[in-house]
Amino acid sequence: MRNMQKAKLFFVLIALLFWNSACQNDKQIPTSLKNILPNKYFTILISYSSDCPLCQRYTQKIRTINDSLPSNFQLYFIKVHADEKWDFDWSQPLEKQTIQDPQSQICRKLGIKVYPQVVILSKMGKIHYSGAIDNSATEIGTISVRITKDYLKQAIVQLSADNQKVMPSNTAIGCFVE
């Protein structure tokens, strides 16, 4: 009887190992990202749509973050709607910092469900953070004036100090990626 329980436990553990391996393989980095990842140690991806009021609200903050990134970071925007006109008030063109994702392949692979949502990847493709820019969006349609948690800035600071750290993820709130 005891041997039978051990055998069952062994098969359950083997099944869990295979399941875990399959789940990790499913999250492999899309080919379109593999070309830019080796450029810097960390790549920040932000899903963005100019049709999303929350994205419009974050434009200034994203610009400030982009301008003050440490040298081992780079920032890119994920653009799902190719025909969408982005009206940024930026001092530099964004075409070089935009990744086209018309079939939402990148968004699906990285678990991006809303605009804006941040994912920080290492050059090896490991996800170190996924979630909101900060805690100003408390629920769909509700914005807090007082920001108490600046998730993206905190992740950048902590990853700069320890490039192996994986930050706790949180749920980004925003407009749904179609």
C-alpha positions as CSV (number, residue, x, y, z in Angstrom):
1,M,0.0,0.0,0.0
2,R,2.8,2.4,0.9
3,N,4.6,1.7,-2.3
4,M,1.5,2.5,-4.3
5,Q,1.2,5.9,-2.6
6,K,4.8,6.6,-3.4
7,A,4.3,5.6,-7.0
8,K,1.2,7.9,-7.3
9,L,3.2,10.8,-5.7
10,F,6.0,10.1,-8.1
11,F,3.7,10.3,-11.1
12,V,2.0,13.4,-9.9
13,L,5.4,15.1,-9.4
14,I,6.4,14.1,-13.0
15,A,3.1,15.4,-14.4
16,L,3.6,18.7,-12.5
17,L,7.2,19.0,-13.9
18,F,5.9,18.4,-17.5
19,W,3.0,20.9,-17.0
20,N,5.4,23.5,-15.6
21,S,7.8,23.1,-18.5
22,A,4.9,23.3,-21.0
23,C,3.6,26.5,-19.4
24,Q,7.1,28.1,-19.5
25,N,7.5,27.1,-23.2
26,D,4.2,28.8,-23.9
27,K,5.6,32.1,-22.6
28,Q,8.6,32.1,-25.0
29,I,9.5,35.5,-26.4
30,P,8.1,36.3,-29.9
31,T,10.7,36.5,-32.7
32,S,9.9,40.2,-33.2
33,L,11.3,40.9,-29.7
34,K,14.4,38.8,-29.9
35,N,16.1,41.3,-32.2
36,I,15.8,44.2,-29.7
37,L,16.3,42.4,-26.4
38,P,20.1,42.0,-26.6
39,N,20.6,45.8,-27.1
40,K,20.4,46.5,-23.4
41,Y,20.1,44.4,-20.3
42,F,16.5,45.3,-19.7
43,T,13.7,46.2,-22.1
44,I,10.6,48.0,-20.8
45,L,7.6,47.3,-23.0
46,I,4.5,49.5,-22.6
47,S,1.2,48.7,-24.4
48,Y,-0.1,52.0,-25.6
49,S,-3.1,53.4,-27.5
50,S,-3.9,57.0,-28.0
51,D,-7.6,56.1,-27.9
52,C,-7.2,55.1,-24.3
53,P,-7.7,58.1,-21.9
54,L,-5.5,56.5,-19.3
55,C,-2.7,56.2,-21.7
56,Q,-3.1,59.9,-22.6
57,R,-2.9,60.7,-18.9
58,Y,0.4,58.8,-18.6
59,T,2.1,60.5,-21.6
60,Q,4.1,63.0,-19.5
61,K,5.1,60.4,-16.9
62,I,6.3,58.0,-19.6
63,R,8.4,60.7,-21.2
64,T,10.0,61.5,-17.8
65,I,10.8,57.9,-17.2
66,N,12.1,57.4,-20.8
67,D,14.4,60.5,-20.4
68,S,15.8,59.3,-17.1
69,L,16.4,55.6,-17.8
70,P,19.6,54.0,-16.6
71,S,22.0,53.1,-19.4
72,N,21.2,49.3,-19.1
73,F,17.5,49.9,-19.9
74,Q,15.6,50.7,-23.1
75,L,11.9,51.5,-23.5
76,Y,9.5,50.4,-26.3
77,F,5.8,50.9,-27.0
78,I,3.7,48.1,-28.3
79,K,1.3,49.4,-30.9
80,V,-1.6,47.0,-31.8
81,H,-3.5,49.2,-34.2
82,A,-1.1,50.1,-37.1
83,D,-3.4,52.8,-38.5
84,E,-3.7,54.6,-35.1
85,K,-2.2,58.0,-35.1
86,W,-0.2,58.7,-31.9
87,D,-0.3,62.3,-30.9
88,F,2.6,62.6,-28.5
89,D,4.2,65.9,-27.3
90,W,7.6,64.4,-27.5
91,S,10.9,66.1,-28.2
92,Q,12.1,63.0,-30.2
93,P,10.4,60.8,-32.7
94,L,9.0,57.5,-31.4
95,E,9.1,55.4,-34.5
96,K,12.3,53.8,-33.3
97,Q,10.7,53.0,-30.0
98,T,7.6,51.4,-31.4
99,I,7.0,47.7,-32.0
100,Q,4.1,46.9,-34.3
101,D,1.8,44.1,-33.0
102,P,-1.2,44.1,-35.3
103,Q,-2.3,40.5,-34.4
104,S,-1.6,41.1,-30.7
105,Q,0.8,38.2,-30.7
106,I,3.3,39.9,-28.4
107,C,0.5,41.0,-26.1
108,R,-0.8,37.5,-25.8
109,K,2.6,35.9,-25.2
110,L,3.5,38.4,-22.5
111,G,0.1,38.4,-20.9
112,I,-0.7,42.0,-21.7
113,K,-4.5,42.5,-21.5
114,V,-4.9,46.3,-21.2
115,Y,-3.4,49.7,-22.2
116,P,-1.2,50.8,-20.5
117,Q,0.5,47.7,-19.1
118,V,4.2,47.4,-18.5
119,V,6.4,44.3,-18.9
120,I,10.2,44.4,-18.1
121,L,12.2,41.7,-19.8
122,S,15.9,40.8,-19.5
123,K,18.0,40.3,-22.6
124,M,17.5,36.6,-22.0
125,G,13.7,37.0,-22.3
126,K,12.9,36.6,-18.6
127,I,10.0,38.6,-17.3
128,H,11.1,40.7,-14.3
129,Y,8.0,42.7,-13.9
130,S,4.5,42.8,-15.3
131,G,1.7,45.2,-14.3
132,A,0.7,48.8,-13.8
133,I,2.9,51.9,-14.1
134,D,1.6,53.1,-10.7
135,N,-1.5,52.8,-8.5
136,S,-3.4,55.8,-9.9
137,A,-6.0,53.6,-11.7
138,T,-7.9,52.0,-8.8
139,E,-10.6,50.4,-11.0
140,I,-11.9,50.8,-14.5
141,G,-13.1,54.4,-14.9
142,T,-11.7,55.5,-11.5
143,I,-8.4,57.5,-11.2
144,S,-6.9,58.5,-7.9
145,V,-5.2,61.9,-7.8
146,R,-2.8,60.7,-5.1
147,I,-0.2,58.1,-6.2
148,T,1.2,56.1,-3.4
149,K,2.9,53.3,-5.3
150,D,5.1,54.0,-8.3
151,Y,5.5,50.4,-9.5
152,L,7.5,51.1,-12.7
153,K,10.0,53.5,-11.1
154,Q,10.4,51.1,-8.1
155,A,11.1,48.2,-10.5
156,I,13.7,50.2,-12.4
157,V,15.5,51.2,-9.2
158,Q,15.5,47.7,-7.8
159,L,16.5,46.0,-11.0
160,S,19.4,48.5,-11.4
161,A,20.6,47.3,-8.0
162,D,20.0,43.6,-8.5
163,N,19.6,42.5,-12.2
164,Q,18.4,39.0,-11.1
165,K,15.4,40.3,-9.0
166,V,11.9,39.5,-10.1
167,M,9.4,42.1,-9.0
168,P,6.0,41.1,-7.8
169,S,3.4,41.5,-10.6
170,N,0.2,43.4,-10.1
171,T,-2.9,43.8,-12.2
172,A,-2.8,46.7,-14.6
173,I,-6.1,48.6,-15.0
174,G,-6.9,50.3,-18.3
175,C,-8.5,50.0,-21.7
176,F,-8.8,46.4,-23.0
177,V,-6.4,45.2,-25.8
178,E,-8.5,44.0,-28.6
